């Protein structure tokens, strides 16, 4: 399912859970992606929180790397809000980049 998310777009953990038939299991999607054995094949970097924020525990280089991978694919970000700094404040512009399967 995550393999179906095209470059330049993202899905939320809840979206992936719903597509898998378990809309209340977004957290389990996160656990599964954290243990992804093939990050080059299964693009787990394309899955974000429902507000567009990045996973602080992104297993393959942290949120810095997740943001870099998404930017390389053309994903647009909203700037950090007041009081936030670093990659924790950046959010994907879901209005333009959320996958509509």
N, C-alpha and C positions, 0 to 999 in steps of 0.2 A: 504494500500500500504506500509506504513512504517513498519507494522507488518511483511511484507515479507522479510525485510532486515535481513539476517542471522547474528548470533553472530559472532564476529570477522571481520565483514565487515561494511562499511559505505556507505551512498549515499550522494550526495550533494543536497542542496535545489533545485537547478535547475533540477537535475535528477528527483526528486520527482514531481516537477511541470510538467515536460515533460511527465512523466508517467501518470499524471492526465489529460493530454490533454491541459495543459496551460503552455507551455514552458517559457513564459515571466512573470510568476507569482511566481517566487522563493520567493519573499518577503512575499507573502501571505502564503506560506507554513510555513515560519518562524513564522508568527503571529499565525497560527493555532496550531503549535506545542508548542508555548509558553503558550497557553491556554489548553494544553492537560489535560483532566480530569483524565486520567488513565496512568500515566507515567510507572507504573509497567507492564502494558499490551501493551501499544503503545510505543515502544522503541525509543522515540524522541532523545535520546542521540546518536543514530547511524546516525544522519543527521548533516553534517558539511558544511562549506563554500567550494566553488569550488577550493580553494587553499589548502584545508585540514585543515584550521584553525578552532578552536572551537568557539562556540557562546559565546561572552562575557556576554550575558544576559541569559545564560542557566537557565531556571526558577526553576530548581530542584537542586540547590546547586552551581550554577556558573560553570565556566570552570574547576575549580579544580575537582569538582564532575563528570563532563562529562568525563574528561580525566581518572579519576579513574575507572569509569564504563567501558569505552572502553578498558583500559588496562587489566581489569579483564576478558574481553572477548577475549584477545589476539591480539587486534589491535596494530599495530606497529606505532611508532611516529618517526618523524625526529626531531633532536635537534633544539633548538632555533637558529636563525640566529644572527649574530653579532649585538649588540645593543638592542637586545630584552631580556626580562627577565620574569620570572614567566610563568604561563600557557599561557599567550597571545602569546608567541613565539613558542609554540609547535604546530606542524602540523601533521596530520595523513599522513602516507606514502601511498598515493593514488595508487601508482604503485602496491602495494601489497595488499591493503585492500579495494579498491573501489569495490562495488557491481556491478557485471556485470549481470543484469537481462536478 
